[in-house]
Structures are given as structure tokens and as C-alpha cells.
Amino acid sequence: MGAFRRRSTVGDSSTTSSNKNNGNRRKKTSAGNARRICFPDDDANLFTIVCEIPCRQEYTEQDLQDLFFQKKDFSTSRSAAKVRSRECESRGDSSVLRNSFSEKSKSIQEQLNVWTTTSAQHDCRGLERWSNREHGDQRSQEQFSAIMAILQAQQDMINANIMRSNKQRHSTRRSSINSTASRSTVASTASTTSQAIDYDSLRKVAIKVTRSARHFARMMGKADSHAVATELKADPEFQRQFSSIWNNNNNNNNKLKSANILGCTLY
């Protein structure tokens, strides 16, 4: 214990001397740079209160209902969307969606371009499943088939791994399996289930069975781009604002005449 105290004393003295030296260096550095931070005397110039947000406990029940959507609001919105979809279907606007999910061609792309343009006028964009029942049924069936195909592929991997494990056990033991060994077999099978799944192969299966959905999503994206570009092209005010903003950027003046927005040439 005495040796420990002497060592700690020596350590303390050396640490104290080093701290003094560091303090002297810091004093010299701060004196040499003479840097200071100044704050305004008036609090009004220090910060600006934009708004005050009360905590959740201060909200009343009525305030919470006014701020957040309630279940009845969802029901009202859903009912209104269905009514709008049926009106779109009765007018025949959604007939262009026929076979749009299963085919990928220039004619289908043109049909989707027509749909995004007309549906925007009646707030039906995004209601394709309800606006065209045939289209909605096909998408639901494709979704169900894709899920089942992935689950089946996963189960096939698990079954193949179980069969492989059983063959290995039979080849090594060459004897009848008693009750104790059978219980251990079930436990080991459950523990190796996660190892039996080849996630890369499962990913390839998912890509294959969702090909139609991905093609349709890309085509709808192009159709949305076409609809927005058509609307912007017909808006002179937007073209004027865009030209003003573009002219302020001196580095891009050479690109002014070839400026494109969403695939639509403005100049």
C-alpha cells in the first residue's frame, strides 16, 4: 500500500506540473489571438419568435380532433373516392385502363397518358383500382399470385433443407431413431429453418413475379410526367417565372433555349 501511495503522489505532482504548463500555453495563445465572442445587449435582436407550439398535454380533446384525422374522416374520404371512381367509370374515362397492367407497348403508354390528363380534371388519379373494376381485379390477382409464389419458394427451400438434413442423419447413424433422437431432430430442424432460406434466390423470384407491376409503375410515372409537362407548357405565367429564375443563373445561360421540364421543351 505504501508503494502505491508513493507512486500516486509522484503521478499527482507530475500531472500538476503538466497542467500548469498547459495552462500557461493556453493563456499565451488566448492573449496572442485576443478572440472574443460578443452578444447583443438587446434580447429582441438576439432571437425572433416565429410561433409558440404548446405541448400535447395542453391540447383539449376538440383540438386533437381538429388537428388529426379521425376514423370517421377516413370513412368519409373513402366513400367520396368511391363515388368519384364510379362517376369516372360511368363516363367511360377509365376505359383506357383496360389491359394496361398486363401489356407494355406504345399504344398502352398513350392510353395511360390520356388517363392521367383526364383523371386530373376529375380528381381520379390514384383511384385506378376502383375506376376500372377489370383493372382493379387484375392487379389484386397479380398481387395475390406474387405473394403466394414468394411464400411457396420459401417453403420449398425449407423443405429441401429438411430432406437434406434427414439424409445426412440417416447416412451417419444407420440405425433406427428412438424417441430421444426424434425430439432432437425436431429441435435441430427448427433451429436451421432460417439458414435454409437463400435470400438471393428469393429476391430473384420476387423480381420475376412482380415484373408486370414494375412495368406498370414505370409507365404510370411517364404518364404523370407527360400530364404535368402538358399543363406547365400551357401556363405562360410559369414559363415567365422559369425564364426569370434561369436568367439569374449566369452559369446556365447557354442552356436556356434547350431547357426541359419533365420531358417537355419550353423553348
Salt bridges, closest charged atoms under 4 A:
GLU89 OE1 - ARG86 NH1 3.87
GLU89 OE1 - ARG133 NE 3.56
ASP93 OD2 - ARG91 NE 2.92
GLU128 OE2 - ARG125 NH1 2.80
GLU134 OE1 - ARG98 NE 3.66
ASP200 OD1 - ARG203 NH2 2.78
ASP200 OD2 - LYS204 NZ 3.66
ASP224 OD1 - ARG125 NE 2.88
GLU237 OE2 - ARG240 NH2 2.50
